Amino acid sequence: MKKLMIIAVIVCTGLLLANKSISNKEINLLSNNTNQLVKNKNMKEIYFAGGCFWGTEHFFKQVRGVVETEVGYANGDNNTLKPTYKQVSTGNTGFTEAVKVTYDPSIVDFDLLIDLFVQTIDPTSLNRQGNDVGSQYRTGIYFTDPKDKAIIDSKLNELAQKYTEKIVVESEPLHNFYDAENYHQDYLEKNPNGYCHIGPNLFELARNANKMPEPEFKRQDKKILKEKLTPIQYDVTQNNATERAYSNELWKEFREGIYVDITTGEPLFISNDKYDAGCGWPSFSKPINEKLIDKKVDRSLGMTRVEVRSNTGNSHLGHVFNDGPKEKGGLRYCINGASLEFIPKDEMKVKGYEKYLQLFKQ
């Protein structure tokens, strides 16, 4: 099944590949040389072989805390350098299709990655997963950090208690790994209807397995805010100061995203309602929800204005005026940039604001 799909891909991309050499980076990593592949010292890596690497890669891409994936060929014959898919598919090279998973251990536990992985395979099936048969489809977990060995073996022993047949998942140091051809990388993202031995229900499982906790928005003590905020942020939010016009970069920020209270992180405004009022401060036609805002009469500086404060944080934000665009309701929420933090739309999910993405569909 998979081989037929490969032939189709090669035919479709042949003209491109004929004029463009594919860089096939070699990674020949011995178990005592673990730092080469980890770009950030806080990241860790592990290699999973779970049958066809298209599905295994796409599966791990769904898990929060996985920062990078790469498909390739692992733990094969040292005499076969830079193997091609065609060579590996013969089953004579000793290589198995595998996925390099780079993850942030402060966000996702290694134990969870193993627990998820074993749900995508038949751990008792030797050299076969789904419709794919051959030693290149054997299952395994290959490590570069010797400390991972004990965790892997413990998890596989736990798994063995659930089966009467022998568990055949390999647990070994990574001896070698070579990147697969470019058309294999992110295959199911490029070809959503492509072949996969892993069902959609498992992709959903991966997406929900390590969800970002719902953020709690709480008013903070002024002593904490004094340490957390810059002087201008503190002066604006806690002492009702006003920043100079055009002094904060947010007045000219017009990417899609949300604007949150700098003191609590609670979303207050959305880019859909932002406009350039020509005043030098971020201007909005309305808040995300009126309940998020507290309005008070402000008679300071010999004027009568309507002050805008955040309800949860009780932070001074700015003022609201009735000279806004009539087609948007006629109001102008003139807000100090120092009282806000901008979260770009493409960062909202990873920062815990996923549920607010629906606001952009309204």
C-alpha atoms as one frame of an Amber mdcrd trajectory, in Angstrom:
protein
   0.000   0.000   0.000   2.659   2.493   1.052   4.953   1.586  -1.866   2.233
   2.511  -4.360   1.897   5.888  -2.660   5.659   6.398  -2.841   5.705   5.734
  -6.602   3.014   8.377  -7.099   4.914  10.924  -5.044   8.153  10.263  -6.916
   6.456  10.691 -10.285   4.854  13.965  -9.205   8.049  15.409  -7.794  10.559
  13.898 -10.197  10.960  17.015 -12.313  11.678  19.111  -9.262  14.150  16.655
  -7.821  15.971  16.388 -11.125  16.998  20.027 -10.863  17.453  20.270  -7.129
  19.794  18.169  -5.093  18.315  16.974  -1.823  20.547  17.580   1.173  20.513
  14.294   3.038  22.119  15.248   6.319  23.912  12.379   7.936  23.548  11.878
  11.624  25.750   9.040  12.806  25.399   9.357  16.537  26.976   7.015  19.051
  25.324   6.709  22.443  28.100   8.580  24.258  27.810  11.655  21.998  24.411
  13.056  22.872  24.852  16.795  22.472  25.212  17.036  18.691  21.530  16.776
  17.834  20.006  18.901  20.579  20.109  22.519  19.435  18.940  23.787  22.794
  20.459  22.282  25.919  17.035  22.292  27.573  15.549  20.108  24.857  15.721
  16.317  24.755  15.428  13.831  21.922  14.164  10.296  21.474  13.650   8.123
  18.400  10.453   6.125  17.874  10.029   3.395  15.270   6.344   2.569  14.922
   5.856   1.231  11.429   5.338   3.719   8.598   7.027   6.911   9.757   4.458
   9.149   8.044   1.817   8.408  10.652   4.177   8.241  13.629   5.593  11.662
  12.827   2.163  13.238  12.378   1.036  11.664  15.644   3.837  13.230  17.684
   3.371  16.589  15.990   0.013  16.810  17.776   1.536  16.559  21.261   2.104
  19.807  23.136   5.740  19.970  24.162   7.084  18.270  21.041   9.060  21.033
  19.362  10.404  19.251  16.275  10.085  15.979  14.386  12.145  14.423  11.612
  11.670  11.123   9.812  14.563   8.910   8.858  16.230   5.525   9.016  17.640
   4.230  12.300  19.900   1.497  13.671  20.905  -0.177  10.468  24.002  -1.745
   8.965  27.012   0.537   9.452  28.199  -0.462   5.996  25.192   1.255   4.423
  25.838   4.984   4.500  23.101   7.512   3.715  20.538   4.873   2.755  17.713
   5.769   0.402  14.094   4.781   0.801  14.518   2.353  -2.071  17.401   0.621
  -0.292  15.658   0.505   3.084  12.433  -0.831   1.560  14.251  -3.996   0.483
  14.471  -4.999   4.137  18.150  -5.878   3.665  19.834  -2.847   5.256  18.846
  -3.440   8.865  17.393   0.079   9.070  13.945   0.764  10.422  11.731   3.735
   9.648  11.916   6.020  12.679  10.984   9.487  13.873  13.343  11.752  15.728
  11.275  13.569  18.354  12.767  16.658  19.984  10.754  17.717  23.016  10.756
  20.120  25.932  10.808  18.066  29.162   9.490  21.040  31.114   6.260  20.796
  29.089   5.816  17.084  28.338   7.084  14.069  30.277   9.074  11.344  28.571
   6.797   8.799  30.270   3.787  10.317  28.508   5.493  10.157  25.109   6.086
   6.428  25.600   2.536   5.852  26.826   1.205   7.575  23.739   3.556   5.781
  21.373   2.562   2.279  22.452  -1.074   3.120  21.696  -0.171   3.571  18.031
   1.396   0.126  17.549   0.805  -3.568  18.046   3.745  -4.198  20.401   3.576
  -7.967  19.819   3.813  -7.788  16.025   7.319  -8.427  14.695   8.294  -6.625
  11.499   4.745  -5.547  10.736   2.463  -2.627  11.552  -0.824  -2.189   9.725
  -0.404  -3.060   6.048   3.355  -2.521   6.133   5.513  -5.634   6.373   9.294
  -6.032   6.623  12.138  -5.526   9.072  12.117  -1.828   8.133   8.787  -1.602
   9.959   9.911  -3.179  13.226   9.090  -1.200  16.347  11.584   0.316  18.723
  12.537   3.157  21.038  16.105   4.354  20.556  17.780   6.695  23.001  20.796
   9.012  23.067  20.685   9.603  26.822  21.607   6.409  28.721  19.342   7.540
  31.583  16.331   6.974  29.331  16.995   3.238  29.183  15.540   2.518  32.629
  12.363   4.493  31.890  11.837   2.757  28.548  12.383  -0.715  29.996  10.083
  -0.003  32.923   7.319   1.124  30.569   7.756  -1.903  28.317   7.634  -4.218
  31.343   4.381  -2.575  32.414   3.056  -3.078  28.900   4.029  -6.748  28.952
   1.660  -7.334  31.861  -1.257  -6.546  29.553  -0.355  -9.111  26.890   0.055
 -12.861  26.806   2.298 -12.642  23.738   5.882 -11.420  23.839   6.554  -7.678
  23.515   8.899  -7.170  20.557   9.508  -3.419  20.823  13.253  -2.788  20.772
  14.865  -0.699  23.518  18.352   0.227  22.380  20.842   3.078  22.147  20.712
   4.983  18.873  23.604   3.698  16.761  22.929   5.664  13.604  20.228   7.756
  12.007  19.928   9.242   8.540  17.322  11.780   7.415  14.791  10.422   4.968
  14.237  12.152   1.639  12.559  15.559   1.727   9.246  14.328   0.326   8.871
  12.073   3.381   9.206  14.960   5.852   5.864  16.248   7.179   4.215  13.951
   4.643   0.708  13.962   6.103   0.712  17.725   6.460   1.477  18.024   2.755
  -0.858  15.152   1.863  -3.769  15.147   4.368  -5.451  12.229   2.617  -2.271
  10.209   2.330  -1.854   6.648   3.538  -1.564   6.175   7.279  -1.749   3.153
   9.552  -2.749   5.338  12.510  -6.425   6.283  12.806  -7.758   9.860  13.219
  -8.958   8.991  16.728  -5.340   8.553  17.816  -4.350  11.924  16.413  -7.140
  13.417  18.497  -5.834  11.499  21.519  -2.393  13.034  20.989  -3.842  16.545
  20.709  -5.697  16.172  23.995  -3.067  14.234  25.937  -1.113  17.220  27.211
  -3.373  20.212  26.835  -2.318  23.542  28.220  -4.082  24.097  31.574  -6.768
  26.755  31.476  -5.111  29.993  32.646  -6.306  31.529  35.899  -6.539  35.280
  35.902  -5.999  36.708  39.373  -5.284  40.133  40.774  -1.714  40.276  42.026
  -0.218  42.001  45.041   1.433  45.335  44.314   4.748  44.090  45.723   4.775
  41.298  43.144   3.819  43.696  40.371   6.604  46.074  41.417   9.120  43.307
  40.729   7.391  41.922  37.640   6.602  45.110  35.703   8.784  47.763  34.143
   8.624  51.197  35.802   6.313  52.593  33.121   4.051  49.530  33.229   3.757
  49.818  37.000   3.226  53.578  36.936   0.464  53.304  34.322  -1.422  50.345
  35.771  -1.046  51.128  39.483  -0.659  54.913  39.640  -2.997  55.893  36.787
  -0.188  57.449  34.774  -0.369  58.059  31.031   2.444  57.094  28.685   3.594
  59.567  26.046   1.812  59.289  22.715   3.663  57.098  20.187   6.047  55.898
  22.919   4.765  52.320  23.002   5.124  50.030  19.982   1.596  48.657  20.333
   0.022  51.732  18.776   1.266  50.513  15.388   0.773  46.787  15.961  -1.815
  45.457  13.528  -1.107  41.735  13.316  -3.896  39.346  14.269  -3.903  38.535
  17.952  -5.229  39.450  21.367  -4.265  42.114  23.883  -4.102  40.937  27.481
  -3.882  42.744  30.812  -0.160  43.033  31.564  -0.844  42.347  35.263  -3.048
  39.252  34.977  -2.731  37.898  31.440  -6.488  38.132  30.928  -7.533  38.889
  27.320  -9.223  42.287  27.066  -9.129  43.322  23.405  -8.766  41.638  20.016
  -7.084  42.866  16.825 -10.422  42.687  14.952 -11.565  45.735  16.955  -8.318
  47.713  16.748  -7.887  50.696  14.443  -5.530  53.604  13.911  -7.129  56.617
  15.548  -4.124  58.822  14.796  -3.625  59.610  18.481  -0.465  57.583  19.234
  -2.116  55.114  21.604  -3.624  51.676  20.852  -7.278  52.281  20.026 -10.165
  49.801  20.027 -13.857  50.090  19.226 -14.802  47.733  22.057 -13.419  45.202
  24.545 -13.810  41.457  24.014 -16.559  41.557  26.639 -17.923  44.527  28.555
 -17.757  42.510  31.774 -13.965  42.552  31.556 -13.899  46.335  31.858 -14.777
  48.699  34.701 -15.615  52.298  33.804 -15.265  55.150  36.260 -15.716  58.909
  36.088 -12.300  60.608  36.081 -12.179  64.316  36.976  -8.403  64.599  37.215
  -6.388  67.266  35.374  -9.398  69.600  35.298 -11.277  67.348  32.853 -14.227
  64.991  33.051 -13.466  61.706  31.331 -14.427  58.050  31.587 -11.566  55.947
  32.898 -11.210  52.338  31.782  -9.862  49.743  34.232  -9.537  45.987  34.028
 -12.105  44.309  36.226  -9.986  41.397  37.410  -6.655  43.158  37.744  -8.053
  46.565  38.737  -5.394  48.060  36.476  -5.670  51.474  34.900  -5.856  50.975
  31.136  -6.807  54.360  29.689 -10.020  56.177  28.796 -12.994  55.717  26.498
 -14.259  58.510  24.248 -17.292  58.859  21.974 -15.345  59.990  18.898 -14.733
  56.499  17.466 -15.874  55.140  14.085 -19.663  55.291  13.846 -19.777  52.036
  11.847 -18.071  50.330  14.811 -20.321  51.783  17.496 -18.849  55.271  17.864
 -16.496  54.556  20.775 -12.729  54.867  21.046 -11.071  52.924  23.809  -7.797
  54.820  24.064  -5.497  52.426  25.923  -1.969  52.749  27.246   0.266  50.234
  25.499   2.139  49.761  28.788  -0.986  48.218  30.318  -1.207  45.515  27.644
   0.708  42.564  26.262   0.132  41.505  22.671  -0.185  37.767  21.933   0.082
  37.050  18.177  -2.573  34.714  16.827  -0.038  32.068  15.855   1.259  31.957
  19.449  -2.096  31.862  21.209  -2.417  28.081  21.310   1.000  27.412  22.789
   0.530  30.187  25.360  -2.769  28.797  26.630  -5.211  31.037  24.780  -6.509
  28.430  22.328 -10.165  28.893  23.250  -9.951  32.555  22.230  -9.103  31.604
  18.641 -12.822  31.248  17.988 -13.131  35.031  18.319 -11.479  35.401  14.922
 -14.279  33.389  13.285 -17.027  35.704  14.479
